[in-house]
Amino acid sequence: MPIDILMPQLSPTMTEGRLARWTKKEGDKISAGDVIAEVETDKATMEVEASDDGILHKIVGEIGTDLPVGSPIAVLRGKDESVAADYTPTSKAKKPEAAPAPAATATVAEPASANVHETVQHTATLSSAILPKFNTSGATHENTKHQTRNTRVKASPLARRLAGQQNVDISTVVGTGPGGRVVAQDVLSGQRTAGAQRPISRMADTLVKLTPMRKAIASRLTASKQTVPHFYLSAEVNMNALLEVRSQLNTHLESQKIKVSVNDFILKACALALKDYPAANAAWNADSTVQFGNVDIAVAVSIEGGLITPVVANADQKSLTSISTEVKQLAADARAGKLKPEQYEGGSFSLSNLGMYGVDDFSAIINPPQAAILACGAATERAVVTEGGIEIASVMKMTLSVDHRVIDGALGAELLARIKHYLQTPIILVM
């Protein structure tokens, strides 16, 4: 009998997948273990393997389609087997909630004038109902001013609404309705009084379909800000000593083609600080907290279409050079869509660094169920006061976002202070 190939769950958080590519076509001979398709998940692009031998009888899922886990994507048949023309694959996916009824189309008409009869149809669509509010030309502010001035002009309600949407000062429009009343057609025709400025033209709005990854990011981070009681702790770090040690270390490692980054030092400092304060190396778990036995640091990596956080496991036990090599490989795999689930799942703490983009400081959103994330900005030169006077130093700002259910203010402050201590005593990090 035919075998249904279903959308697999390729990660614990995956609820749907987008078919990115078919590597086999209908009629191809398939062996168990053959890669038949590629699916874009909430984390990466993954390969789908056949679990049985046979012939690829029919492809059900189209490229670019988002399908729930458990829904059919193809049908496999035996070599000499025939499949009924009316055969329907079996779905094990959850039935989606009923979509809301489409918005009704309303017709709005104004009384006819001597020469003009206006009938304007309005269909409730995203671009007409929502996007005009975000006019990059400043229409929101201008519309408010126009509405105030429009109260002194004889105009129909529809004409006023159209003038506001098109950023037109209705007092400059020549009215052709009864008694010089401005009607919708007057606004649309564009005829203005002498000396009136033309309305600012608007570019067309574009709707961009969300990728599965972007959907997951939106869902998780919205839930985090709504349910996790964030609080923030900030500190400044004198990076002079660290930059000097890094320079010397990279000179020594040049023959090995290894180059340690500032981010590698920060990651190692976070790992050692969490080892010193195990109560902060924890996560929220409904009616309890989980204190992790390992220090696993998740590193934010920007990739096309989103963000992913591959994990450096047991970071407190690894050398700077090992961390550097591993992070570079994880980042390369992430950008190539080759990360395996075990490489980006879990993590007891997260690190996000935007210093390379010239960002001075920022606050990051906690990635549940983790209890904290450190955000680091750029190290910039400035004058600082020391015991011996004033000197020029490279100063980096960092902000620790903390889940108050797991980490109290004092513990968070101690953790941040210990991270700062390690960064300002970099010799410890290379031992």
C-alpha positions as CSV (number, residue, x, y, z in Angstrom):
1,M,0.0,0.0,0.0
2,P,1.2,3.6,-0.6
3,I,3.2,5.3,2.2
4,D,2.4,8.9,3.1
5,I,5.5,11.1,3.7
6,L,4.5,13.7,6.4
7,M,6.1,17.0,7.4
8,P,8.5,15.9,10.1
9,Q,9.1,17.8,13.4
10,L,12.8,18.7,12.9
11,S,13.1,20.6,16.2
12,P,11.3,20.6,19.5
13,T,9.8,24.1,18.9
14,M,8.8,23.4,15.2
15,T,5.1,23.6,14.6
16,E,5.2,24.1,10.8
17,G,7.8,24.0,8.0
18,R,8.2,25.7,4.7
19,L,9.1,23.5,1.8
20,A,12.3,25.1,0.4
21,R,13.3,22.5,-2.3
22,W,12.6,19.1,-3.6
23,T,15.7,17.1,-4.3
24,K,13.7,14.2,-6.0
25,K,11.0,14.3,-8.6
26,E,7.9,12.2,-9.2
27,G,8.8,8.8,-10.6
28,D,12.3,8.7,-9.0
29,K,13.4,5.6,-7.2
30,I,13.8,6.2,-3.5
31,S,15.9,4.3,-0.9
32,A,15.5,4.7,2.9
33,G,17.8,7.5,4.0
34,D,17.7,9.4,0.7
35,V,17.3,13.1,1.1
36,I,14.1,14.0,-0.8
37,A,13.4,17.6,0.2
38,E,14.7,20.6,2.2
39,V,12.5,22.2,4.8
40,E,12.9,25.7,6.3
41,T,12.1,25.5,10.0
42,D,12.0,28.1,12.8
43,K,15.7,27.5,13.3
44,A,17.4,26.5,10.0
45,T,17.0,24.7,6.7
46,M,16.9,21.0,7.3
47,E,17.0,17.9,5.1
48,V,14.0,15.5,5.0
49,E,15.0,11.8,4.6
50,A,12.9,9.0,3.3
51,S,12.2,6.2,5.9
52,D,11.2,3.6,3.3
53,D,12.2,2.3,-0.1
54,G,9.9,2.9,-3.1
55,I,9.0,5.2,-6.0
56,L,8.1,8.8,-5.4
57,H,4.6,8.6,-6.7
58,K,3.3,12.1,-6.0
59,I,4.5,15.4,-4.6
60,V,1.8,17.0,-2.5
61,G,3.5,20.0,-1.0
62,E,4.5,22.9,-3.2
63,I,7.7,24.9,-2.8
64,G,7.2,27.9,-0.6
65,T,4.2,26.4,1.2
66,D,4.0,26.5,5.0
67,L,2.6,23.2,6.2
68,P,1.9,22.0,9.8
69,V,4.0,19.2,11.3
70,G,2.2,15.9,10.4
71,S,0.6,17.1,7.1
72,P,1.4,15.1,4.0
73,I,4.0,16.4,1.6
74,A,4.4,13.4,-0.7
75,V,3.3,9.8,-1.5
76,L,5.6,6.8,-1.9
77,R,4.6,3.6,-3.6
78,G,6.1,0.1,-4.1
79,K,8.0,-0.6,-7.3
80,D,5.2,-2.6,-8.9
81,E,2.4,-1.1,-7.0
82,S,-0.5,0.9,-8.5
83,V,-2.2,3.7,-6.6
84,A,-5.8,4.6,-7.0
85,A,-6.5,7.8,-8.7
86,D,-8.6,9.0,-5.8
87,Y,-6.1,8.1,-3.2
88,T,-5.9,10.8,-0.5
89,P,-2.8,11.0,1.8
90,T,-3.6,10.9,5.6
91,S,-2.8,13.9,7.6
92,K,-1.8,13.8,11.3
93,A,-1.6,17.6,11.6
94,K,-3.7,19.6,14.0
95,K,-6.6,21.2,12.2
96,P,-6.0,25.0,12.0
97,E,-8.5,27.3,13.6
98,A,-11.2,28.6,11.3
99,A,-10.0,31.8,9.5
100,P,-12.1,34.9,10.2
101,A,-14.7,35.7,7.7
102,P,-13.5,38.1,4.9
103,A,-14.2,41.7,5.5
104,A,-17.3,42.9,3.7
105,T,-17.1,45.3,0.8
106,A,-19.0,48.5,1.5
107,T,-20.1,51.1,-0.9
108,V,-20.2,54.7,0.2
109,A,-22.0,57.2,-2.0
110,E,-22.5,60.9,-1.7
111,P,-25.4,62.9,-2.9
112,A,-25.2,63.8,-6.6
113,S,-24.3,67.3,-7.5
114,A,-25.3,69.0,-10.8
115,N,-22.4,67.5,-12.7
116,V,-20.8,64.9,-10.5
117,H,-22.1,61.7,-8.8
118,E,-19.5,60.0,-6.6
119,T,-19.5,56.4,-5.7
120,V,-16.4,55.1,-4.0
121,Q,-15.9,51.5,-2.9
122,H,-13.8,50.7,0.1
123,T,-12.5,47.2,0.7
124,A,-10.9,46.6,4.1
125,T,-7.3,45.5,3.2
126,L,-4.1,45.7,5.1
127,S,-2.6,48.4,2.9
128,S,-5.6,50.7,3.1
129,A,-6.5,50.1,6.7
130,I,-3.2,49.9,8.4
131,L,-0.1,50.9,6.4
132,P,-1.2,54.5,5.7
133,K,-0.8,55.2,9.4
134,F,2.9,54.7,8.9
135,N,3.5,57.1,6.0
136,T,7.2,57.9,5.8
137,S,6.4,61.3,4.5
138,G,5.1,62.3,7.9
139,A,1.4,62.0,6.9
140,T,0.3,61.1,10.3
141,H,1.3,64.5,11.7
142,E,0.2,66.4,8.6
143,N,-3.2,64.6,8.6
144,T,-3.8,65.9,12.1
145,K,-3.1,69.4,11.0
146,H,-5.3,69.0,7.9
147,Q,-8.2,67.7,9.9
148,T,-8.0,70.8,12.1
149,R,-8.0,73.1,9.1
150,N,-10.5,71.0,7.2
151,T,-13.2,71.8,9.7
152,R,-13.4,75.3,8.2
153,V,-13.9,74.1,4.6
154,K,-17.2,72.9,3.0
155,A,-16.4,69.3,2.1
156,S,-18.0,65.9,2.2
157,P,-16.8,63.4,4.9
158,L,-15.4,61.1,2.2
159,A,-13.4,64.0,0.7
160,R,-12.0,64.9,4.0
161,R,-10.9,61.2,4.6
162,L,-9.3,61.0,1.2
163,A,-7.5,64.3,1.7
164,G,-6.1,63.0,4.9
165,Q,-4.9,59.7,3.4
166,Q,-3.2,61.5,0.5
167,N,-1.7,64.3,2.6
168,V,-3.6,67.0,0.8
169,D,-4.6,70.3,2.4
170,I,-8.3,70.3,1.5
171,S,-8.5,74.1,1.8
172,T,-6.5,74.2,-1.5
173,V,-8.8,71.9,-3.4
174,V,-11.3,73.5,-5.9
175,G,-14.8,72.3,-5.0
176,T,-17.3,71.4,-7.7
177,G,-20.2,70.3,-5.5
178,P,-23.2,72.4,-4.6
179,G,-22.1,75.8,-3.3
180,G,-18.4,75.1,-4.0
181,R,-18.5,72.0,-1.7
182,V,-15.4,69.8,-2.0
183,V,-16.4,66.2,-2.9
184,A,-14.2,63.1,-3.3
185,Q,-13.7,63.5,-7.0
186,D,-12.3,66.9,-6.5
187,V,-9.6,65.5,-4.2
188,L,-8.8,62.7,-6.6
189,S,-8.7,65.0,-9.7
190,G,-5.9,67.0,-8.1
191,Q,-7.1,70.4,-9.1
192,R,-5.7,73.0,-6.7
193,T,-6.1,76.8,-6.2
194,A,-3.4,79.0,-7.5
195,G,-0.1,78.8,-5.6
196,A,-1.1,75.7,-3.7
197,Q,1.6,73.0,-3.3
198,R,1.2,69.6,-4.8
199,P,0.7,66.7,-2.3
200,I,3.8,64.7,-1.4
201,S,3.8,61.5,-3.4
202,R,3.9,58.2,-1.5
203,M,5.9,55.1,-2.5
204,A,4.0,51.9,-2.8
205,D,3.9,49.7,0.4
206,T,5.3,46.2,0.2
207,L,4.2,43.2,2.2
208,V,7.0,40.8,3.0
209,K,6.0,37.2,3.9
210,L,7.5,36.1,7.2
211,T,9.9,33.2,7.2
212,P,9.3,30.4,9.7
213,M,12.4,31.7,11.7
214,R,11.0,35.3,11.8
215,K,7.6,34.0,13.0
216,A,9.3,32.0,15.8
217,I,11.4,35.0,16.8
218,A,8.3,37.2,16.9
219,S,6.4,34.7,18.9
220,R,9.1,33.9,21.5
221,L,10.3,37.4,22.1
222,T,6.8,38.8,22.4
223,A,6.0,36.1,25.0
224,S,9.2,36.9,26.8
225,K,8.5,40.6,27.1
226,Q,4.9,39.9,28.2
227,T,5.6,37.1,30.7
228,V,9.1,37.6,32.0
229,P,9.7,40.3,34.6
230,H,12.8,41.9,33.1
231,F,15.1,44.2,35.0
232,Y,18.4,45.7,33.7
233,L,21.8,46.2,35.2
234,S,24.5,48.2,33.4
235,A,28.3,48.7,33.8
236,E,31.2,50.2,32.0
237,V,34.4,48.2,31.4
238,N,37.9,49.6,30.9
239,M,39.1,47.4,28.0
240,N,42.7,48.6,27.7
241,A,44.3,45.6,29.4
242,L,42.1,43.2,27.5
243,L,42.9,44.8,24.1
244,E,46.6,44.6,24.8
245,V,46.5,41.0,25.9
246,R,44.4,40.1,22.8
247,S,46.9,41.8,20.5
248,Q,49.8,39.9,22.1
249,L,47.9,36.6,22.0
250,N,46.9,37.0,18.3
251,T,50.5,37.7,17.4
252,H,51.5,34.5,19.1
253,L,48.7,32.6,17.4
254,E,49.3,34.0,13.9
255,S,51.3,30.9,12.7
256,Q,48.3,28.8,13.7
257,K,45.9,31.0,11.8
258,I,43.8,31.5,14.9
259,K,42.5,35.0,15.7
260,V,40.8,35.5,19.1
261,S,38.0,38.2,19.1
262,V,36.9,40.5,21.9
263,N,33.6,38.5,21.9
264,D,35.6,35.3,22.7
265,F,37.0,37.0,25.8
266,I,33.5,38.2,26.9
267,L,32.1,34.7,26.4
268,K,34.8,33.2,28.6
269,A,34.3,35.9,31.2
270,C,30.6,35.2,31.3
271,A,31.3,31.4,31.7
272,L,33.7,31.8,34.6
273,A,31.4,34.3,36.3
274,L,28.4,31.9,36.1
275,K,30.7,29.1,37.5
276,D,31.4,31.4,40.4
277,Y,27.7,32.2,40.9
278,P,25.9,28.9,40.1
279,A,22.6,30.3,41.4
280,A,22.5,32.7,38.4
281,N,23.2,29.8,36.0
282,A,19.5,28.9,36.2
283,A,16.1,29.0,34.5
284,W,12.5,29.5,35.5
285,N,10.4,26.3,35.7
286,A,6.8,27.2,36.6
287,D,6.8,26.4,40.4
288,S,10.6,25.9,40.7
289,T,13.9,27.0,39.2
290,V,16.4,24.7,37.4
291,Q,20.1,25.3,38.4
292,F,22.1,24.0,35.5
293,G,25.1,21.6,36.1
294,N,26.9,22.9,33.0
295,V,27.7,26.4,31.9
296,D,26.5,26.5,28.3
297,I,26.6,29.9,26.6
298,A,24.3,30.7,23.7
299,V,25.8,33.3,21.3
300,A,23.5,35.5,19.1
301,V,24.4,35.1,15.5
302,S,22.8,37.3,12.8
303,I,21.8,35.3,9.7
304,E,19.8,36.1,6.6
305,G,16.1,36.4,7.6
306,G,16.7,36.3,11.4
307,L,18.7,35.4,14.4
308,I,19.9,32.2,15.9
309,T,21.8,31.3,19.1
310,P,24.2,28.4,18.7
311,V,25.5,27.1,22.0
312,V,29.1,26.7,23.3
313,A,28.7,23.8,25.7
314,N,30.8,23.7,28.9
315,A,32.3,27.1,28.0
316,D,33.9,27.5,31.5
317,Q,36.1,24.4,30.8
318,K,37.3,25.5,27.4
319,S,40.3,27.6,26.5
320,L,40.0,30.9,24.6
321,T,41.4,29.4,21.4
322,S,38.9,26.5,21.6
323,I,36.1,28.9,22.2
324,S,37.2,31.1,19.3
325,T,37.5,28.2,16.9
326,E,34.1,26.8,17.9
327,V,32.2,30.0,17.7
328,K,33.6,30.7,14.2
329,Q,32.5,27.3,13.1
330,L,29.1,27.6,14.7
331,A,28.5,31.0,13.0
332,A,29.6,29.7,9.6
333,D,27.2,26.7,10.0
334,A,24.4,28.9,11.1
335,R,24.8,31.2,8.1
336,A,24.9,28.2,5.8
337,G,21.8,26.7,7.4
338,K,23.7,23.6,8.5
339,L,23.3,23.7,12.3
340,K,21.9,20.6,13.9
341,P,19.2,20.9,16.6
342,E,21.6,19.9,19.3
343,Q,23.9,22.8,18.4
344,Y,21.3,25.5,19.0
345,E,19.0,24.0,21.7
346,G,19.4,24.7,25.3
347,G,22.0,27.0,26.8
348,S,22.0,28.4,30.3
349,F,22.9,32.0,29.4
350,S,23.0,34.2,26.3
351,L,25.4,36.7,24.9
352,S,24.6,39.4,22.3
353,N,27.3,41.7,21.0
354,L,26.5,44.6,18.6
355,G,29.8,46.4,19.1
356,M,31.0,45.5,15.6
357,Y,28.0,47.5,14.3
358,G,29.1,50.7,16.2
359,V,26.3,50.4,18.8
360,D,27.3,52.0,22.1
361,D,24.9,50.2,24.3
362,F,21.5,48.4,24.2
363,S,19.2,46.1,26.3
364,A,18.5,42.6,25.0
365,I,15.4,40.5,25.5
366,I,15.8,37.3,27.6
367,N,15.5,34.1,25.7
368,P,13.2,31.8,27.8
369,P,13.6,29.7,29.8
370,Q,17.0,31.2,30.4
371,A,17.2,33.8,33.1
372,A,19.7,36.3,31.8
373,I,21.3,37.7,28.6
374,L,24.3,40.1,28.4
375,A,24.3,42.8,25.8
376,C,27.6,44.4,24.8
377,G,28.3,47.5,22.8
378,A,31.4,48.9,21.2
379,A,34.6,49.8,23.0
380,T,35.2,53.5,22.4
381,E,38.0,55.8,23.5
382,R,37.3,58.4,26.1
383,A,38.9,60.2,29.0
384,V,38.6,58.3,32.3
385,V,39.6,59.3,35.8
386,T,42.1,57.0,37.5
387,E,44.0,57.2,40.8
388,G,46.9,58.8,39.0
389,G,44.9,61.3,37.1
390,I,43.1,61.2,33.7
391,E,43.9,58.8,30.9
392,I,42.5,57.7,27.6
393,A,40.8,54.3,27.8
394,S,38.7,52.1,25.5
395,V,35.4,51.8,27.5
396,M,32.7,49.2,26.7
397,K,29.2,49.4,28.0
398,M,27.4,46.2,28.9
399,T,23.8,45.6,30.1
400,L,22.6,42.5,31.8
401,S,18.9,41.7,31.3
402,V,17.6,39.5,34.2
403,D,14.5,37.5,35.0
404,H,13.6,38.7,38.4
405,R,11.8,35.5,39.2
406,V,15.1,33.6,39.1
407,I,17.8,36.2,39.9
408,D,17.4,39.0,42.5
409,G,19.0,42.4,42.2
410,A,21.9,41.7,44.5
411,L,22.8,38.4,42.7
412,G,22.5,40.0,39.3
413,A,24.8,42.9,40.4
414,E,27.4,40.4,41.8
415,L,27.3,38.4,38.5
416,L,27.8,41.6,36.4
417,A,30.6,42.8,38.7
418,R,32.4,39.4,38.3
419,I,32.1,39.6,34.5
420,K,33.6,43.0,34.7
421,H,36.4,41.8,37.0
422,Y,37.4,39.1,34.5
423,L,37.3,41.5,31.5
424,Q,39.6,43.9,33.4
425,T,41.9,41.1,34.5
426,P,42.2,39.3,31.1
427,I,45.3,37.3,32.1
428,I,42.9,35.0,34.0
429,L,41.0,34.4,30.8
430,V,44.0,33.1,28.9
431,M,45.3,30.8,31.7
